[in-house]
Each structure stands twice: as C-alpha cells, then as structure tokens.
C-alpha cells in the first residue's frame, strides 16, 4: 500500500475509514500532526449499477 503524506506538513497520514457516496468509494485519511483530512477514491461499487 502506498504511503499517504499530508499536503500541509508532509507527515504520514493514517486511515480513518471508508465511505460511499453514490456509486464511488473513498478512503478517509487524517494527519496526526496538523489534523488535516483527505479523501482518496478507491473504486466504484459494482452493486450500484443495474
């Protein structure tokens, strides 16, 4: 798995969880140093399509 770095302070970000919006899935990351959060698209939910 690729390491995610914070855009603000260049520290490692930790995975906070996964959310789904419509048919897309996203991983949520949070920086322990500055508290910045970032979403990364991880794919499309195949069950959403008919």
N, C-alpha and C positions, 0 to 999 in steps of 0.2 A: 504494500500500500504506500502510495506517495505521501510524503510528509507535507502537511499544510502549514505555511508560515503566515503570520499576521502581516497585513499590508502596512499597519501603523507603526509597530515596534519591532518587527522581524523576529518575534519569538514563536515557538511552536504553539499551534492551536490544538485543542482537544475536542473530540467528537462529543456533541451534546445530545444528539438524537437524530431521528429521521422523520420527515413529514411528507405528506402527499397533498398536492394542490392540483385539482383536476386530474389529469392522467399522468402527471410528472411526479417523480420522487426526488427529494432533496435531502442531503445530509447537512445538519447544522453543526457548526464549529464555533467554539468560544475561546478567546485568548485569556489565559490566566493572569497575564501581566497587566494589560490595559482594559480588558473586558469587552473588546470589540467582538462582534459576531459576524459570521459569514455563512452563506448558503452555497452549496455546490450541487449541481444537478447530477444525479446518478443514473437516470433512466426513465423509461416510460412504463407505466403499469399495463401489461398486456390484457388484464381482465377488464379494463375500462372500455376497450374497443369492442364493438358488437359485430 
